[in-house]
């Protein structure tokens, strides 16, 4: 395996505001790598530095084994980007959007037609090629953005919150397209606020906050290491429960009207709780990446 | 990313704008065709009846023939200035077109160069259309009047650059009213457009000479009426220097605005 992205001690600040504070990670060929973190954690800034939109302040960045300084034009030709905000060209049709974008990459015109047809098919947009972009739903727009990012047959696909605001059908459709791309060996860098999405798509990921990496690893490893196998949620807990849990030495979080208990032996603990403390309002579920995320980044609002 | 990274790929940005224009050309063609008709009717026939003829370049010239080239000059100024203020701002701020382009091998220099060249192109298209109408009135002197087309490109480029400079600094789209009111409107009135500059007091004449539209009007009038003069070279030089100064300022300003 060879490294597609190598980031070392990456830094970026805006005035006194440090957006990215010494980040290092490596993404191998064929991997799907996730960047997770609350709003303002620095995810988009990192992504923008990687595709050459935002200049680095310091740190080393190499893509496809090439150091990034000065080689941007040839590197960008190998990267496909789905930016966070919708920036399709509203003045053009679906097909014209793709053709115009292909021209930015200087793709030869005999190639463009084939690729456009193949991508319209891949993203299930056939029959809408002459539709006005303004008339498309959110899901269709996202699919078109994906098709547009694949026009140059990139070796690295960068997705900045690809499914924000989509309905479940559209999300699952987009995920299965991303599965297809992964099958073909495409390397993907992804940011998302949906932990189920990260758990579903990412081989490895980092959770970051305030410009720094908190943890890095495979989703299941992170869950095992930072939360355990299962989680018990108790709604409106009685006062003696807190005491009992402390005596047992069980790890739990107190969020007012709700206790969140992390455990590797969830089933036995759950049985005990049911028989001794609470008849209802107690729920056992498998631990998820969301639990890891909230444990590490806290529950207070960011913006 | 530092330095001036410009390849011929800027043409792709121009082509994008041209493609959009092809969808709306029927509407875009209307103003340059109707505007000269309105102005020639109001100023030429209406006001011209009062003014009669005036002396231009030592020769007696009808008032309608005198203002017709100025109308072309004003159109050159407005076409590119509006394209690279309102038009570019909408693409930059609302449509995020430049952000999408910056994720491709296009550089900021190519995007802004393509935009400015597109503004200049709109000036040329507008001038060509106006020339057709004005020719119908027999107010253009050919073949010299054909020089209006390269002049339209030069003047269009000059006003495209300054428009882009404003685009790089305005906080909101409404802010463009300020340069329009303080820069475009005074030029429209006081650049030798509707009356000869020597009707103004000396200080005002001097001030007018600093304005780019004054030089554009001089060139348009000389070429439209077929009265070429050595002083035309000064005006051309003025507009070229204007471009040389404001083109890099526009690119630098837009880089500062877009690349964060």
HADDOCK unambig.tbl for C-alpha pairs under 7 A between the chains (distance, minus, plus):
assign (segid A and resid 51 and name CA) (segid B and resid 103 and name CA) 6.68 0.50 0.50
assign (segid A and resid 53 and name CA) (segid B and resid 102 and name CA) 6.36 0.50 0.50
assign (segid A and resid 53 and name CA) (segid B and resid 103 and name CA) 6.70 0.50 0.50
assign (segid A and resid 53 and name CA) (segid B and resid 259 and name CA) 6.53 0.50 0.50
assign (segid A and resid 54 and name CA) (segid B and resid 259 and name CA) 5.88 0.50 0.50
assign (segid A and resid 54 and name CA) (segid B and resid 260 and name CA) 5.46 0.50 0.50
assign (segid A and resid 70 and name CA) (segid B and resid 1 and name CA) 6.74 0.50 0.50
assign (segid A and resid 73 and name CA) (segid B and resid 105 and name CA) 4.84 0.50 0.50
assign (segid A and resid 76 and name CA) (segid B and resid 104 and name CA) 5.87 0.50 0.50
assign (segid A and resid 76 and name CA) (segid B and resid 105 and name CA) 5.26 0.50 0.50
assign (segid A and resid 77 and name CA) (segid B and resid 104 and name CA) 6.63 0.50 0.50
assign (segid A and resid 77 and name CA) (segid B and resid 105 and name CA) 5.76 0.50 0.50
assign (segid A and resid 81 and name CA) (segid B and resid 103 and name CA) 6.42 0.50 0.50
assign (segid A and resid 87 and name CA) (segid B and resid 95 and name CA) 5.88 0.50 0.50
assign (segid A and resid 87 and name CA) (segid B and resid 96 and name CA) 5.12 0.50 0.50
assign (segid A and resid 87 and name CA) (segid B and resid 97 and name CA) 5.97 0.50 0.50
assign (segid A and resid 87 and name CA) (segid B and resid 100 and name CA) 6.11 0.50 0.50
assign (segid A and resid 89 and name CA) (segid B and resid 95 and name CA) 6.92 0.50 0.50
assign (segid A and resid 89 and name CA) (segid B and resid 97 and name CA) 6.56 0.50 0.50
assign (segid A and resid 91 and name CA) (segid B and resid 20 and name CA) 6.18 0.50 0.50
assign (segid A and resid 92 and name CA) (segid B and resid 20 and name CA) 6.71 0.50 0.50
assign (segid A and resid 100 and name CA) (segid B and resid 16 and name CA) 6.33 0.50 0.50
assign (segid A and resid 103 and name CA) (segid B and resid 12 and name CA) 6.19 0.50 0.50
assign (segid A and resid 104 and name CA) (segid B and resid 12 and name CA) 5.92 0.50 0.50
assign (segid A and resid 104 and name CA) (segid B and resid 104 and name CA) 6.45 0.50 0.50
assign (segid A and resid 104 and name CA) (segid B and resid 105 and name CA) 6.91 0.50 0.50
assign (segid A and resid 104 and name CA) (segid B and resid 106 and name CA) 6.43 0.50 0.50
assign (segid A and resid 105 and name CA) (segid B and resid 104 and name CA) 6.44 0.50 0.50
assign (segid A and resid 105 and name CA) (segid B and resid 105 and name CA) 6.18 0.50 0.50
